[in-house]
Amino acid sequence: MFVVDGLRNAAEMAYEVWWALVFGFAISAIVQAWVPRARIERALSGDGAAPVARATVLGAASSSCSYAAVAIAKSLFQKGASAASALAFQFASTNLVWELGLVIWILLGWRFTLAELAGGIVLILLIALLLRVFVSRRLEEHAREHARAADTGHVHHTAASELPLRQRLRSASAWSDVAHNFRGDWQMLWKEIGIGFLLAGFLALVPTRVFDAAFLHDAPAPLRLIENALLGPLIAVFSFVCSVGNIPLAAVLWSDGLSFGGVIAFIFADLIVLPIVAIYRKYYGGAFAARIVALMFVTMVASALAIDGLFSAAGLVPSVHLARSAVFQPVAVDYKLVLDLLALLVFGALVALTVRRGATDPVCGMTVDRTRGLTSVRDGVTYYFCGEGCRHSFESDAAAHDH
């Protein structure tokens, strides 16, 4: 019965946000496919406040996939973007994106969405201001050289984007780019999203007294706020769930008594989960990785506390925590059912387009457009790749086997 109840909770939450995920990923895929990567790289090169501001805006219009965001940020950093701009892009593309805000609104309410957006801007400002406290210019340049020597990784394909918008809307090739970015995001994130729903579903079955023991309730308000803001990111780090996948878990934590600021800090922490920390170490080296993780942790906690204080002063912090029954709602014939069915049609149409025009990357398993993917020929067979990193890995393995 425990397993059945947990799975039912997970399914009900997935039903609640399915339409938001599909439409959010579709909008993100259009932006990724139709905004040239070279234009983004030029806009973010150099130091100063302007590149950081542009990085924030472009990141918010980008993919919500944490792993893709880390890879793109690394590519930008290689090509001359400052560490502050790369981190701003990386954070904005996973915490300020359309689909994340929509899912937060559905599961937690508009106040949390507003807090996530406002807190994200505060966090990026703090990262830019405190970067030199944690990272010297010498270490930053050393990390850049290390990044240039590292594999490119999974950077989503982007279209040539030279066609006028009206022609793009009628172009099968342009929509194929959208479809492959859409499917690529799902391929990168479906495990995190699925794990997030499952964790939330089963966590809702844990007795409330367990959370009462973990979260301070009777301590003075300042101590409680600090403890919860510190605890939120630590829970995120060890839950291994990132991006949109941690919002269902955030809803359960809120219903079980984690403070407003603690929940915001938890949501912010999707970029310091352990698998992504390992990627930082691979891309930038251990010293730089350790310092940017420490920087992000400090700024996440500080931003969450600042937003909690501002929202409390403005009377915007919800006075009552959600009941668990409000987090998990059964299927009903209402507007959500209609939106979910429309989302299913959109999902099916975009995936079908990738099947018709796509090929599977033999290294990472992503589907790429045969007319645009990078290629390599071996024994008369053409293989297709999502990026230079996968092609290089494939050709290196082939060369090793030939010897």
Disulfide bonds with the S-S distance in Angstrom:
none
